[in-house]
Amino acid sequence: MRTKPGHCARKRRFASEAAANDMAAIAQVTLRPYRCGLCRQWHLTSRTKGMKLPPFELARRKAAARDR
């Protein structure tokens, strides 16, 4: 899926994947970073279906399952 110019302009940009992951880790919802084909920087998306989740999200889900 390609990022549309209007979406790219409205989204926050991160210089590195690590910076995007840091922000995604503290978010209240599940987010994952992706590299934008337009600006070549990193954005966050909530679309995770069929995508590889970041390690912090896998750990969060594992801990939640353990607490049940």
Secondary structure, DSSP 4 states (H G I P E B T S, - for coil): -PPPHHHHHHS--BSSHHHHHHHHHHSSS--EEEE-TTTSSEEEES--TTSPPPHHHHHHHHHHHHH-
